[in-house]
Amino acid sequence: MSKITITIDNQQIQVENGITVLEAAREAGIEIPTLCYHPDLSLAGSCRVCMVEDINSHRLLASCVTPVTDGMQISTRSAAARRARKLNVELLLANHPNDCLGCGRSGSCELQKLAADMGIDRKGVDRFAGQKRKRAVVDQGYSLKRDPNKCILCGRCVRVCEEVQGVMALDFAGRGFDAIVTTAFDLPYSEINCAECGQCSVVCPVGAITEISEIDRVWAALDDPDKFVVVQTAPSIQVSIGEEFGLEPGTIVTGKLIAALKRLGFDKVFSTEFSADLTILEEGYEFINKITNSQKLPHITSCCPGWVKFAECNYPDLLDYLSTAKSPQQMFSTIVKTYYARQIGVDPASIFTVSVMPCTAKKFEKARAEHRDSGFQDTDAVLTTRELARMIKELGLDFINLEDAEYDQIMGEVSGAATIFGTTGGVTEAALRTVKEVLAGEGLDRLDLGLMGTREAQVEIAGRTYNVAVVSGLSNAAKLLDEIRAGESKYDWIEVMACPHGCIGGGGQPIPGSFDTKARRAKGLANIDQAKQIRKSHQNPDVIRLYEEFLGEPLGSISHELLHTSYQARDVR
């Protein structure tokens, strides 16, 4: 594109023709406040918090949607621009509950920060005080809740659900003062065509959409002397939770995470990476069985519960392509209440299993009726990364200065292959490391598929070339599924993650989560993988011992009973 010259705050700069005033200002190192704007979503220009003044016409412009023009002169700090921004924030506050102390987004709320940055005091908050919404909080279901009273109608949640996920579970309803964002028929997320991925909660600038908290249930279990409380931590948590305590994204805090969990009172602390290795054995051999017996392909991964629910709602005719292997979360909980309970001599009825996940859909997954193969509900509670951080802060732990601890044993060994489960493409690479070695006795070259959208690769195994695809974001997944429906798919293996960039960008991760943040989290996981002595799931000695002492063999009768599941077509509303 051609360059043009504009002036921003008396600074003459050259920018690409066609970009917005907001983008031009950021290129010049000038920050303009925003609220409805999000870099991953289409432009809306609805909140008018990003107002600037055109010096030539003295018009106020919404910088996020106004394209630059040659010779344009903009002031981001004129009295008129500053007054307009402050006025618009005060108008938003006039219809806001302002119960910051009781809000789960206090401290990470963008509206709260804007009010503070603009110096809005109590007088400004009360300036337009009037009638406020008094709608019921929608908190039925398992994963997400909506508080319409806190909604500022920025539309971010609507746009991410439509543009990134292609689900369209949310939309505007009503007009004027009665306008809200809601679901079809105002139903809870669990009863509609919603993947429960939580991306709406990640982009929401306030506390209008949050996870349904299980903190109180977990504290109650920890305080119950008759409960033996076991916790598992997902791979990505060890490179993301540090952000909640001021550390840089991607900082590896595995030892401190374990120490914090032990200080909270958990009886045993494990990593979900152990059962990720187990998943690779089951799913890897499932793929081997399909290709050696010429069964229907492509093989599609099933470890992401948001993706599974999306498929059940929208592609029920393709469910047979999905792996029947449970997710690592569910495998781990099942094994804890069977094999592990016997090993340590604890009554499984007294075991309370908790998982710490980057994902809100895991809350829905653990409540699925089919996940009771241990004879009990396999997973009792799921905490997001954000929820665990709140528990650590509530106890007053100095997280950064905790002395590192190690995972407990019997199921404490993990491989590097399991670690990279936390980023998109990781499941594929982990599985093919095992598949190629089992079939050809050879190691797999690094796939390095990157983080964006849909990527593909060709992998040669035992003289045959396999086409693999890795996709994150459900709108991207839908395109591949449509190809399968049309009989046009060229792939043998497809990995699907509901959240953009995989678990490192999950709906339960620290907010905000920019692309740079996710890339640094992915780099942290790659560093852990590289440093591991064991980097292939089938070489994990604790997993080998589990098969020898209890499961027998991958895809065997016990494995099939405990580690595999089925899916169901769901009504779409």
N, C-alpha and C positions, 0 to 999 in steps of 0.2 A: 504494500500500500504506500501511497505517497505521504510525504511529511508536510505538515503545516506548522505555522508559528502562532502561538497563543501566549497570553500573559496572565499569570496567576499570582496574585499578591505582589505585583510589581516585579515578578520574576519571569523573564521571557524565556520560553522553552520551545523546542521542536518536538512534536508528537505525531504519531500515526493518525492520519485522517480516518475518522469513523469511530475512534474510541470515545468513551464518555468523559465528562468533566471530572468525575470522581477518579477514574483511572489515570487521567492526566495529572491530577493533583498528587496522587500517590507516587507517580513516577518522579515528581518534583520534590518528594519528601514532605508533602503537606497532607496532614490527616484531616479528613472531614468526617464528622460523626454520621453513623448510619444505624438503621434499625431493621427495616424491611429488606434491605439489600443482603444478599449472600453470594459469595463468589461462585458457588456451584449451581446456582439456580438462575432462572430467567429474571429479567428486571421487572419490577412492579411500580416503584415510585409512589407507593401509597402512604407512607408514614410522614413524608415531608420533613424528616429530621436532618436531611443532608442538604438543606437549602444554601445556596450561594447567590451572590448578586452579580448580574451582568452590568459592568460599569457603563457601557455604551447606552443601554436602554433603561438601566435602573430596575430591570425586572428581576424578580426572585425566581431561581431555577432549581429544580430537583436535580442535583448533580449526578445521581446514579443513573438517570435515564436521558440526560441531555447530551447529545453528541457535540463534540468540539467543532468549531468552524474557524477558518483562517482569519486571523486578526482579532479573535475573541479576546476580551479583557474581563477577567473574573476576579472578584474579591471574595475570599472565603471568610474574612474576618471583619467585614463591614458591620456597622451597628445594625443595619436592617437585617442582614443575614443572621446575626447572632440573636436578635430579638425573635425572628421567625422560628429558629430552631428551639429556643427556650419555650416559646409559646406552644409549639406543637407538643413538646414533651409534657408541659403542664396540662395540656388538654388530655393527653393519654393518662396522666396520673389522676385526673378528675374522675375517671371511670374505673380506676384500678383499686383493688381492695387495700393496697398498701400495708399488708400484714407481713412485712419482710421477715420478721423474727421467726415466723412459723412456716416460712416457705422453703421448700427444698432447693430452690435456686438462689437463695440468699448468698451473696458473695460471688456468684457467677451469672447474675441476672444483668442483661445488657441495659434494661430500662433503669435499673437501680444505679448502674455505673454512669449512665448518661446524666441522670439527675444530679449525681454527686459532681461529675465533671463540669456541669453547667452552673453549679452553685445554687441549685434550686433548694430553698429552705422550706420550712413548714408553711410560711405564707404563700409560697409558690404552689405547694401541694394543694392548699385549700382554696386557691384563687378561683377555681371554677367548680368548687364542690357542689355536688347536686346528687341526683338519683344515681344509684349504682346497681349493677346487675345482681340478682339474687337467684341464680340458677343452681340446681343441685350438681354436686361433683359426681362425675360418672366414673366410678371405681370398681364396677363389677368386672369379673374376669380375673386374669392372672398376671398380666404383664404391664399394662399401661393404664393410666387414669387421665381424665381431662377435667380441668377446672375452667369452665367457660367464663367465670368472673374475672379471671386473670388474663384472658385472651385480649391482645391488642389489635387483632385482625390484620396482622402483617402479611399473612398468607404463606409464610415460609413452609409450614407443614403441608399445606395443600399442594404447593409446587414440588416439594421433594417427593411426596407420595405419587404424584402424577408423572413428573419429568424424569426422576432418577429411578424410581421403583416401578412405575407403570401400573400401580395398583388402584389409585384413585379412590381410596377408602375415605378420604376427607374432602369436604367442600363447604362453601359458604351457604348459610341458610338465613332467612329473615332479612329485614331491611332496617336501616337507621339504627336506633338505639337497641333494637332487638336482634341485630345481626350477630351471628355466631359462626364458628367453625364446628362442624359436627360430622357424625357418621350417618350412613343410611338409616333412616328411622330412629336416629339417636341411640342406636344399639351399642353395647360394649364391644370392644375390639375383638374379643374371642368369638363373637357370634356373626361376624361379617367377613367379607373378603379382605382380610388384613393379615399381613405376614407377621405382625407383632415385632417387626425388626427394630422399632424404636428410633428410626431415623428422624421421625417427626419430633421426638423429644430432644434430639441432638441439635436440630436447627432452630427449635423454638427459643426465642430470645428471653423469655420470661418463664414462669412456672406453670404455664397453661397445660402442658403435657409433660408428665413425669412418669417414672416407673412406679409400680405398686410396691411399696417398701415391705420387706420381710425382716427388717432389723429387729423389731420387737419380738417376733417369733424366734429368731436366732438367740437373742439375749435370754429369752425364757428357757430355751433348751440348755444354754450354757449355765444357767442358774439352777437347773434341775439336777439334784444329785443322783437321780435314777436314770439319767440320760448319758450315754456314751457318744459324744459329739465328734464326728469326723468331718474334716473339711478338705476339699480339693480346689486347687487354683488352676484356672485355664492358662495356657502358655503365654498369651499376650499380656496378662496382668503384670507380669514381672518387668515389663518395659513401659507400662503406662501409669501404674498407680503412683509412681513417684511424682508425677505432674501435680497431683493433689497436695503435695507437700513442698512445692516450689522447685522441684528438680526438672531438668531439661527432658523433653520427650525422648524416649529411647534409652534412658538411663537404666541400666540393669540393677534391679534392687531385690533379686531373688532371696538372698539371705535375710534382708531386713523384713521382707514380706512374711517369710516363715516365722521370724522372731515375733513380729507383731501379732500374728495369728495365735501363737503359743501364749503370748501375754494376754490375749483376749480370753483365753481359757479353753480353747479347743483341745480335746484329748489327744487327737492325732491329726497331723498335717501332712497332706500329700499333694502331688501335682497331677493334674489331669493329663499331663504328658505321658504318664504311665499307661493310661487307657487309650491315649492316642496311638501309642505303639501297638496296643492290643487291637485297636480298630484297623490299623494297617494290615495286621496279620489276617484278620477276618475278611476285610474288603479286598485286600490284595489277592488272597486265594480265591475269593469270589470272582474277581476279574480273570484270574488264571483259568478257573473252571469254565468261564464263559467262552474264552478264546480257544481253549483246547477242545471244547465240545461244540464249537460253532453255534453258540447260543446267541440270542438277540442282542445286538449292540445298537447304539452306544451304551456303555455302562455309565451311570450318572451317580455322583456322590450323594450321600444322605446325612452328612454330619451336621449340617446347618438346619436348625429347626424352622427358621423363618422361611427358608427356601422350600422345605418339605410342606409347610402349610400352604404356601403359595401354589405349589404343584397340585396339592389336594383340591384347592378351590378352583383353579383355572385350567389344569391339564390332567384331570383324573384318568383320562384314557392313556396317559403315558407313565403311570405310576409303576408299571412293571419294569421300566428301564432303571428305576432307582435301586441302588444297593439296599439290601435289607439289613445291613449292619447298623446297629444303634450308634448314636453319637458317642464320643468319648465320655461326656458327662454321664450318660445313662449306663454305659458299660461299667464305669468305675463304681457307681452307686450299687449296681447289681452285684458286682464282685465283692464289695465291702460287706454286704448283708448276707453273703453266702460263704465264699472261700475265706475271706479275711476274718469273718466272725468265728469260723471254726478254728482258724490258725491261732487266734489269741484267746479263745475260750470265752467269748462274750455272747450273750443272748442277742440275736439280731433284732428282737422286738424292742430292745433298749437302745439300739443304735439310731442316732439322728444324723442324717447325712446332709451336709451343706456344700454347695458349690459356689465359687466366686467366678463370675463370668463377665465377659465384655458385652454381654448380649441380654436384651430384654425378652427375646423369644424363648430363651431357656426356661423362663418362669412358666410359660405356656407348656413347653415340652415336658417338664417334670410332672405336670398335672394330667398328662394324657393317660387315659384309662389302661392302655396296653402296657404301660411301664410299671408293672408290678410283678415281674418275673422272679424276684427274690422271695415272694410271698408277702411282701409289704410294699408300700409306696417306696420305690427305689430311691428317689431323690426327695428329701423332705423340704428343703428350702434353697432358694437361689438368691444370691446377693450380686448386684452389679458392682463394677469397680468403684463407682461413686458411693454406693451404700457401704462397702467395706471401709472406704476412706472416712466416712462419717463415723463409723464405729470406733476406728482408731483414734480419731480426734476427740470423740466423746470420752474415751478413757484417758485422754491427755498424754498419749505416748509421744515421745520425741522420735518420730519415725526415722529421720535422717541419721540420727546418732545411735540407733539400735545396733547392738552387736549381732553380726550375722549368725543365723542358725541354719540347720540342715533339715531336709524332709525326713520323716520317719521311715522306718524300714519295713521289709517284706515286699512292699510295692513302691519302694522309693527310688529305684533306678529308672532313668529315662534316657532316651536317645535324642540326638540333634534333629532327627527326622520328625520326632514328635513336637519339638519346639517350633518348627516352622509351620505347624498347623495354624498358628496364629495370624498368618498373613495369606492373602489370596495367592493361589498357586502352590502353597506349601503342602497341602494334602496330596496333590498330584505328584510333586517331586518325591515326597516321602513314600508314597505307594509304589512308584515306579523304581525307586531304589531297591525295594524288596522284590518286586515282580521281575526285574531284569536279572537280579542275582540268582533268584530261584530258577528261572527258565534258561538263562544263558551263562550263569556263573561269572558275570561281568558287572563291574560297577557302572553307575549312571553318571554321565557328565552333568554338570550344573546346568539346569534349564534356564534360570534367570529370566523369568517371564515378565517381570515388572509388575506394576500395580494397577494400571489403567484398564477399565472396560473389559473387552474380550481379547484374549491372546491365544495363539495356537502354536503348536510345535509338532515336529515329527520325531519319534523316538524309535530307533531300530533295536529290536529284541529278537535274538535267535533267528536272524535272517529275515524277519518280517518288519515292515515299517508300520507303526501305529500313529494315527492322527489323534492328537489330544487337544482339547480346548479348555481354557480356564476363564471363567466369567464371574464377575462380581457386579452387584446391582441387578435387581430383578427385571428391569426393562431390557437389559442386555440378555439376560437368561431367556426371556420370552422369545427373542428372535431365534435363538438356537432351537428352542422347543417347537416353534412354528416350522422350522426346517425339517425336524424329525416327523412332524405330522404330515408334511408334504412329501415325505420320502426322499428328501434332498440332503440329508445330513451325511457328511463325509467323515464324521468323527467316530473313534472307537471308545474314547474316554472323555467325559465332560465333568469338570469340577464346577460346582455352583456355590457361591456365597451370596447371601441376600444383601449384606451390607457392602457398600462401595469400599474396595480395598481389603475386604475380609474382616476378620475379628479385630484387627488393629483399629478399624473404623466402626466398631460395633455400637449399637444403640445404648449400651450401658457404660461406655468409656468416658473419661474426663472431658469436660466441655471447656473451650471449643476444641474441635478437631480438624484443623486445616490439613490440606494435602501435605504440606511440609511436616506437620506433626506426625501424620500417619507414616510418611516415608522414613522418618527417624525411628519410629517404633519398629518398623519392618527391619531397619538396619540393625537395631538392637537384637532382634530375634536371630538374624543371620549371624551376628557375632557369637551368640550363644551356641548356635549350631556348629560353627567353625571350630569353636574351642572344645567341643565334646570329643571324648575318646571314642564313644560309641555313637555312630551317626546313621545307623540303619536299625529299623524297628525289630527285625527278626533276630538281631544280635543282643537285644536287651536280656540280660540273664534272669531278671525277675519275671519277665514275660515267659521266657523258656520254662522256668520253674513252675509257673502257674499252669502251663499246659501239661507238664509232666505230672504234677501232683493233683490236678483237678479237672481241667478242661479236656484233656486228651489230645486233640488236634484241631487246627483251624477247620471250621465248617463241620466239625463232628457233632454228635447228637447233643452233648451238653452245651457246646458252644452255640448251636442253633437255638436251643431252648432259652438260654440266658442272654445271649449277645445279639440276637437278631429280632426284628420286629416286622410289623406290617403297616400299611397305610390305608386311608379311607377317603373316598370322595366326599367333598363337603359342599353344602348349598352355598351359592354365591349371592350375597345381598349387599 
